[in-house]
Amino acid sequence: MIQNIVLSTIVLNTTINKYRKFVYKPIQSNYYLKYFVKNLISNETKLISMNNTHFILIRVNYYNKLNKTFNLKIKPYLGNQGCDTLKNLNNNLRTGSVYTIDFKNTSKNFKNTNLTSICFGDIRTIQSQPTFTKSRNILLNNQNNVILKLEKNRHFNFISDKTLFKNKKNMLVWRGSLKTGYQQNRKIFVEKYTNNYLLNITGNFMTIREQLNYKFILSLEGNDVATNLKWLMSSNSVCIMRKPTCETWFMEGLLKADYHYILIEDDYSDLIEKLNYYIKNENECLSIIKNANNYCKQFMDDKIEDKIGYEVFKKYINLCENIIV
């Protein structure tokens, strides 16, 4: 975004300078004004196109980190023949599955979609071979989990928050599941802070709109990522969370602490201290909100999102050479 603004300013200034030498020639001014506008639009279009191409490539290579050809060593799922347990798949491509719908929307332009390994669900485990997943742990060597935008209707819900930050409650709110597994960290948090006057973390179900009445909203990972992170970062409330350990199409691994969200310790020990600090420093909160909102904007253009998904899939297909049964 910043790069686009800088480049656009350069184009604008350059074009204006070209136009200035004609400004005192009334007869020619209309002609050169038309030239000025046409030239500006043309250059601006080229810049946007150039920047989008670079932007798309960066994201494609983030989701699909594969950089050499590979063979699939086990037979992947084919058509409606069921799910081969050797593939470490935990879900069939059953009709009506949200994963199936999103996967097919991405792969519909490819003939060789059988040359894929797919693992649906809340995935943290790094796969033994290149496999399409919704999520992966944030690790250096996580390239075998190739990320697609799956279950997007649940996870990618951005909102329009009309309530100004200053008009919200000086409290933190959280609602979420306390089931077993990776959500044990949520139980620890609730047990630790149930009775704190600065927190509303237990009680009846709250809608997103009700939660947006609070200045601070906690985002806690569950089986993989925190579902509320996307709508929260597009709101006028501040996200508070631990450093992410899992990522999806939202590229949680790129989020910067105390820039896109307020970072707290893994054991939540500094939560109250952080709350008290940011309650007193509203400008810092507004800056974090602005940065978070800007981060979300890159996911809001459906055409660009579809293009990126297509290129991620294309890169996988091009690198996959053979299937070894």
N, C-alpha and C positions, 0 to 999 in steps of 0.2 A: 504494500500500500504506500509506504513512504517513498520507495523507489519510483513508483508510478508518478507520484506528485512531483518529485524532483525532476524527472525526465520531462513531464508535461510542462513544467515551468520553463525548462530550457527551450523546448520547442516554441512555447508562447513568446518568450523574450526574443528569440532569434527571428521569428516571423514578424514581430512588431518592429524590430530594428530595420528589417527590410522594407517595411511599409512606411516608416517615418519620412524617408526622403521624398515621398510623394504627397505628404499631408498638406503642403501649401499649394498644391495644384488642383483647384476645385474641379476643373473639367475632367481630370483623370481620377479623382478621388473615389468615385463610385466604382469604377472599374477595378482599381487596386484594392478597394475594400472587399469586393467579391473575391478577388484573388487571394487576399489575406485569409478570409474565412475558409475558402475551399482548401487552401494549402494547410491551414491549421487542422481542419478535420481530417484531411488525408494523412498528415503526419501523426496525429493522435491515434487514428485507427491502426496505423502500422505499429505504433508503440504498444497499444493494448494487445494486438495480436502477438507481437514478439514477446511481451511479458507473460502472456497467458501460456505460450508454448514452453517457456522456461519454467514457469510455475507448475504446469502440468507434469513436466518431466521430473521435477524435484519430488513431487508427491508420488508419482508412479514408482520411482526408485526407493521411496521410503516404504511403501506397502509391499513391493516386490523387490527384495534385496538380492535376489539371485543374480549371479554374474557369470555363470558358466553353464554349459549344457549338462543335462542329467538324464538318467534312466529311472523310470519308476520300477522298483524291484518287486512290487506286488501288484496284483491285478486290481485296478481301481473299480469303482462302482460303474456298472454299465447298464443303461436303460432302466428297466424295472425288474432286474434280476435279484434285487435284494441288496443287503449290506454285508460285505465280506468282513468278518471280524478281524482278519489279518491286517486290514487297512487301518485299524484303530479308529474306525468311524463309530460315532455314537448316535447316528440318526440316519434313517433312510431318506431318499429323495421322494418322500410321500407327497401325493397330491394335496394341495392346500396348505402345506407347511410354509410359514413365512420365510424360512431359510430357502426352501425350494423356489419360491416365487422370486425372491431377490437374486438368487444364483442364476436362474434361467433368464431373467431380464438382462443380466450382464453377459451371459454366454450365448445368447440367441443368435449372434452374428457369426458364430464359429461352427465349422463343420466337425471339427475334431474335439468336441467337448468330452468325449470319452477318455481322452488322454489327460485325465486329471485325477488327482487324489483330493477328496473332500472330507472335511471333518467339521460337522455342524455342532452348535451348542456353545456353552460357556467354556472356552478352552484356555488353559494356561500352559499346559504341557507343550514343550517344543517338539514338533513332529520329527520322525526318523527320516522322512523324505519330504520333498517339496509338496505342500498340501495347502489348499485353500481353507482358511479359517476366518472366523469373525474376530478373534482376539489372540493375543500372545503375551507372554511375560516380557517385560522390558529388560532385555539382556543384549549383550554384544553379539552373540551368535544365535539369533532367533530367526534367521533368514528362511528356514524351512516352513515357517508359518507365513504364508502369503495372504495378506489381509484383503478381504473384500467387504463392501458395504452391505452387510447382512443384518437382518432384523431391524432395518432402518426406520420403519414406522414407529417402533417402540423407542429407539435410542435417539433418533435425530428429530426431536421436537423443539424447535426454537420458538420463542415467545416474544410478544410485544408487551413490555412492562411499562404501564403508564404511571406507576407510583414512584415519585422521586425518592432518592435515597434518604434525604433529610426528613422525610415524612414517615419513615418506617420505624419500627420498634428497635430500641437498643438492646436487642437480644439475638441469640442464635437459636435456630430451629432445625430439627431433623425428624424425619419419619422414614422408616424402612423396615425390611424384614430382619428377623433375628433367628433365622434357621441355622442349622449346623453347617459344618464345612468351613469354607473360607470366611463365613460371616461371624465366626467366633470373635473377631476383632470388634464387631459391633456390640456384642454382649458385654465385652469388657468396658467399652466406652459408656454404655448405658448404666451399668452398675456403678461406675465411677462418678457420674455426674447427674444422676436422676434428680437429686434434690437441690441442685444449684439454681439460684434465682435468675441467673443470666441465660439459662438454657430452657428451652421447651422441647424436650426430646421423647417424652412419653405421653400417652393419652390416646384420644380418638384419632381416627384417620383425618388427615388434612389434605385438602386439594392444593394444587400448585398455586392457585391464586391466593389461598389463605397463607401459604408459606411465604409468599412474596410480600407480606406485611412486615417481615422481619429484615433487618439490615444484613444479618449474617446467616448463611445457610450452610450446613455441614454436608460434605459429600464423602461418603464412606464406600469403599470398594466392597463388593459382595463376592459372588462366585467368580466374577472377572472384574469388569470396571463398574463404576457407580453409574446407575442409569440416569440419575438426576443431573449429572455434570453438564450436559449440553444445554438444557433449558436454563439451568442456573447461571451458566456463564454468558447467556444471552440476555440476562435480566439486569435490573438495577440494584440487585443485592450482591454482596461479596461472597465468593466461594471460599470456604475454609476446609482444608483437607491435608492429609498426610501426603508424602511424596508418592505419586502413582507407581504401582508395581506391574500394572497390566495396561495394554493399549489396544485400541480398535482403529477403525477408520478415522476417528477423531484425533489420532496422533497424540495421545496423552503424554507420550514420552518427550514431546517437544515443549510442553508447558513449563513456564519458568516460575519458580517459587517467588512469592512476594511481588510478582509482576502481573501474572494472570490469576493468581489465587494467593491466599494467605497460608503459608506453610506451618504446620504444627508437627511436633515430635511424634514418632510412631506410637509412643505410650500415652499420648495426649497430655503429658505433664505440663506443657506450657500453654494450654488452651485458654485458661482464664487470664493469664498474663497478656496473651495476644489480643484477646477480646477487649480488655481494658485499654490497651494501647490504641487500638484502631477506633474504638468508640470516641477517643479524644482527638483523633487525627483524621478528620473527615476527608480532607483533600487527598490523603494517601489512598483512602478507600475509593474515592471517585476515579483516581488514576488507574487503580486495579480493575475497576468496573469497565472503564473505557478500553483498556488493553484486552480484557476478556471478550467484550463485545466485538472488537475488531478481529480477534482470532476466529470467532464463530462465523464471520461473514464469508470466509473462503469456502464454506460448505453449503452456501445458500443458493448457488447457481446450479440448477438441475442439469443444464446442458454440459457445464464443465465437469460436474460430478459424474455424469454418464460417460463422458470422454475419458476421464481418468480411470474409471472402472474397466472400460474397454481396453485401454492401453496396458493396465495391470494384467488382464487376462491374456492379451496378445503376447506380452513378453513371456509369460509362463508357457504358452503353447509353442512359441518359437524356440524356447530353450529345451523343451521336452523332446528327446530323440526317440526313445523306444520304451516299450513296456516289457519287463522281464517277468514272466509268469513262473 
